[in-house]
Amino acid sequence: MSGTKIKSLKALARICEGLKKKARKTVFTNGCFDILHYGHVMYLEKAKAKGDFLIVAVNSDASVRRIKGRKRPIVNEADRARVVAGLESVDYVVVFDEDTPLKVIEAVKPDVLVKGADWRKKDIVGADFVRENGGSIYSVKLAGGRSTTGLIKKICANS
């Protein structure tokens, strides 16, 4: 089932057009989701609560390397996409290769854009586009003490 949630950008854009015609509220977020943990699950559940359908854009392996460094990602993009798609709160997943999700945001035209509270609203990629198209931006408070980088450090310290 989770594999059917993973879509190409072209297919996802068509799906979103249909959802808009049915007045369904689409929520968008993105991230690397390298080693999935409780903080990710909580974040995605809170994002889903902002609308009817949650679309998650997952950074490709090349994109993660450019953003996080040559030792990341730990988990490959296909596996990360499948794990995220397997979550109950997630309706669709798309993998993107760019450094930012702007191209995806412009294609799916979400009603709601969600990012973690660690992002300043003025720095959220795609926020202006979403607002200009009548959408809204939400920040989700992150679960304290939970991060992929922290997990990696803990694993390395215990090896």
C-alpha positions as CSV (number, residue, x, y, z in Angstrom):
1,M,0.0,0.0,0.0
2,S,2.7,2.6,0.9
3,G,4.3,2.2,-2.5
4,T,1.1,3.4,-4.2
5,K,1.4,6.7,-2.2
6,I,4.7,7.6,-3.9
7,K,4.0,9.6,-7.0
8,S,5.9,11.4,-9.7
9,L,5.6,15.2,-9.6
10,K,3.5,15.2,-12.8
11,A,1.1,12.6,-11.3
12,L,0.9,14.4,-8.0
13,A,0.1,17.7,-9.7
14,R,-2.9,16.0,-11.5
15,I,-4.1,14.5,-8.2
16,C,-3.9,17.9,-6.5
17,E,-5.9,19.5,-9.3
18,G,-8.7,16.9,-8.7
19,L,-8.6,17.5,-4.9
20,K,-9.0,21.2,-5.4
21,K,-12.0,20.7,-7.6
22,K,-13.5,18.6,-4.8
23,A,-12.7,21.4,-2.3
24,R,-10.3,19.2,-0.4
25,K,-7.6,21.0,1.6
26,T,-4.1,19.9,0.7
27,V,-1.2,20.3,3.2
28,F,2.4,20.2,2.1
29,T,5.7,19.7,3.9
30,N,9.1,18.5,3.0
31,G,12.3,17.2,4.5
32,C,15.1,14.6,4.4
33,F,13.5,12.2,6.8
34,D,16.9,10.3,7.0
35,I,16.4,8.2,10.1
36,L,12.8,8.4,10.9
37,H,12.1,9.0,14.6
38,Y,9.3,10.1,17.0
39,G,9.8,13.8,16.2
40,H,9.1,13.1,12.5
41,V,6.0,11.1,13.2
42,M,4.6,13.8,15.6
43,Y,5.5,16.6,13.1
44,L,3.7,14.8,10.2
45,E,0.6,14.1,12.4
46,K,0.4,17.8,13.3
47,A,0.8,18.8,9.7
48,K,-2.0,16.4,8.5
49,A,-4.3,17.9,11.1
50,K,-4.2,21.2,9.1
51,G,-6.1,19.7,6.2
52,D,-7.5,16.8,4.3
53,F,-4.5,15.4,2.4
54,L,-0.9,15.5,3.4
55,I,1.8,15.6,0.7
56,V,5.4,15.1,1.8
57,A,8.3,15.9,-0.5
58,V,11.4,13.9,0.4
59,N,14.8,15.2,-0.6
60,S,16.7,12.9,-3.0
61,D,20.0,11.4,-2.0
62,A,21.9,14.0,-4.1
63,S,19.9,16.8,-2.5
64,V,20.6,15.5,1.0
65,R,24.3,15.3,0.3
66,R,24.4,18.9,-0.9
67,I,22.5,20.1,2.1
68,K,23.8,17.8,4.9
69,G,27.2,16.8,3.7
70,R,28.9,13.9,1.9
71,K,28.2,11.4,4.7
72,R,24.4,11.8,4.5
73,P,21.9,10.4,3.9
74,I,22.2,7.3,6.0
75,V,19.1,5.7,4.4
76,N,18.6,5.9,0.6
77,E,15.8,7.9,-1.0
78,A,13.7,4.9,-2.1
79,D,13.7,3.5,1.4
80,R,13.1,6.9,3.0
81,A,10.1,7.5,0.7
82,R,8.6,4.1,1.4
83,V,9.0,4.6,5.2
84,V,7.4,8.1,5.1
85,A,4.6,6.7,2.8
86,G,3.9,4.0,5.3
87,L,2.8,6.5,7.9
88,E,-0.9,6.8,8.4
89,S,-0.8,10.6,8.4
90,V,0.8,10.7,5.0
91,D,-1.3,10.6,1.8
92,Y,1.3,11.2,-0.9
93,V,5.1,11.3,-1.2
94,V,7.2,12.7,-4.0
95,V,11.0,12.7,-4.1
96,F,12.7,15.9,-5.4
97,D,16.2,16.5,-6.5
98,E,16.5,20.2,-6.0
99,D,17.9,21.9,-2.9
100,T,14.5,23.4,-2.1
101,P,11.0,22.2,-2.7
102,L,9.9,25.3,-4.6
103,K,9.3,23.5,-7.9
104,V,7.1,20.9,-6.1
105,I,5.2,23.6,-4.2
106,E,4.5,25.4,-7.5
107,A,3.3,22.2,-9.1
108,V,1.0,21.0,-6.4
109,K,-0.3,24.4,-5.2
110,P,-1.0,23.4,-1.6
111,D,-3.6,25.2,0.5
112,V,-1.4,24.9,3.6
113,L,2.4,24.9,3.8
114,V,3.8,23.5,7.1
115,K,7.4,23.7,8.4
116,G,9.0,23.1,11.8
117,A,9.1,26.0,14.2
118,D,12.9,26.0,13.7
119,W,12.2,27.8,10.5
120,R,11.5,31.6,10.6
121,K,8.4,32.2,8.6
122,K,10.2,34.7,6.3
123,D,12.7,31.9,5.4
124,I,10.2,29.2,4.5
125,V,10.7,28.3,0.8
126,G,7.4,28.7,-1.1
127,A,5.6,30.7,1.6
128,D,5.1,33.7,-0.7
129,F,3.8,31.5,-3.5
130,V,1.3,29.7,-1.2
131,R,0.1,33.0,0.3
132,E,-0.2,34.6,-3.1
133,N,-2.5,31.7,-4.1
134,G,-4.7,32.1,-1.0
135,G,-3.0,29.5,1.2
136,S,-1.6,29.7,4.7
137,I,1.6,28.9,6.4
138,Y,1.9,27.0,9.7
139,S,4.8,26.4,12.0
140,V,4.8,23.2,14.1
141,K,6.6,23.0,17.4
142,L,9.2,20.3,17.2
143,A,9.6,17.5,19.7
144,G,12.5,18.6,22.0
145,G,15.7,16.5,22.0
146,R,14.8,14.5,18.9
147,S,16.8,14.9,15.7
148,T,18.4,12.7,13.1
149,T,21.8,14.4,13.8
150,G,21.4,13.7,17.5
151,L,20.6,10.0,16.8
152,I,23.6,9.7,14.5
153,K,25.9,11.2,17.2
154,K,24.4,8.8,19.8
155,I,24.9,5.8,17.6
156,C,28.5,6.8,16.8
157,A,29.3,7.4,20.5
158,N,27.9,3.9,21.4
159,S,29.8,2.1,18.7
